[in-house]
Every structure is written in C-alpha cells, then in structure tokens.
Amino acid sequence: MRILYFARLREAFGASEELTLPEGISDMEGLVALIRHRGGKWQDELSKPFRVAINSSMAGFDAPVKDGDEVAIFPPITGG
C-alpha cells in the first residue's frame, strides 16, 4: 500500500510511504489508528481535521482498504 501525504501532513511526515497492512486492518479507520499509534507528530497531526482518498476517490473512514491501494491523506481544502 502506498500512502501519500499532502500540505501540512507532507511537511510533517514526508511525501509518501510504503506500508504492508497488518492482519486485522481492513478499513480507513483501522489504518489511521495504526498510523496514529506511532505517537508524537503522527498522533498530533492526525488529531487535526483531515480527509482521505483511496485510489483517487474521496472516501470515508469506513471505506475498505487493502494491500495495493494508494491512500491519500490531506487537510480539508477550502475555496475562495
């Protein structure tokens, strides 16, 4: 699985990472919990508002994830 970070998250975590999903993680909520569990900046930044997309489609936290997916995590975007 490839995880891409954008905006403030990219500054905090870097551009992307490769991750193999552990047994028992099957949705975005579980994936985010796994990443937050790293603590420090991961916990801090993922406690602020953010959105997710799976394979270039906006997704909710109940959306299923699997190895091979590309997940994007980014702050909410506002227009003007």
Residue pairs with C-beta under 8 A, 6 or more apart in sequence:
1 18
1 19
1 20
1 21
1 65
1 66
1 67
1 68
1 69
1 70
1 71
2 16
2 17
2 18
2 19
2 69
2 70
2 71
3 16
3 17
3 18
3 19
3 35
3 71
3 72
3 73
4 15
4 16
4 70
4 71
4 72
4 73
5 12
5 13
5 14
5 15
5 16
5 72
5 73
5 74
6 72
6 73
6 74
6 75
7 74
7 75
8 45
8 75
9 45
9 50
9 73
9 74
9 75
12 41
12 45
13 41
13 42
13 45
20 67
21 31
21 65
21 66
21 67
22 34
24 30
25 31
25 34
25 65
26 64
26 65
26 66
27 61
27 62
27 63
27 64
27 65
28 52
28 54
28 59
28 60
28 61
28 62
28 63
28 65
28 71
29 61
29 62
30 65
31 65
31 71
32 46
32 52
32 61
32 73
35 42
35 46
36 42
36 43
36 46
36 47
37 43
46 73
48 75
49 75
49 76
50 73
50 74
50 75
50 76
51 58
51 73
51 74
51 75
51 76
51 77
52 58
52 59
52 60
52 61
52 63
52 71
52 72
52 73
52 74
53 59
53 71
53 72
53 74
54 63
54 65
54 69
54 70
54 71
54 72
55 69
55 70
56 70
56 72
65 71
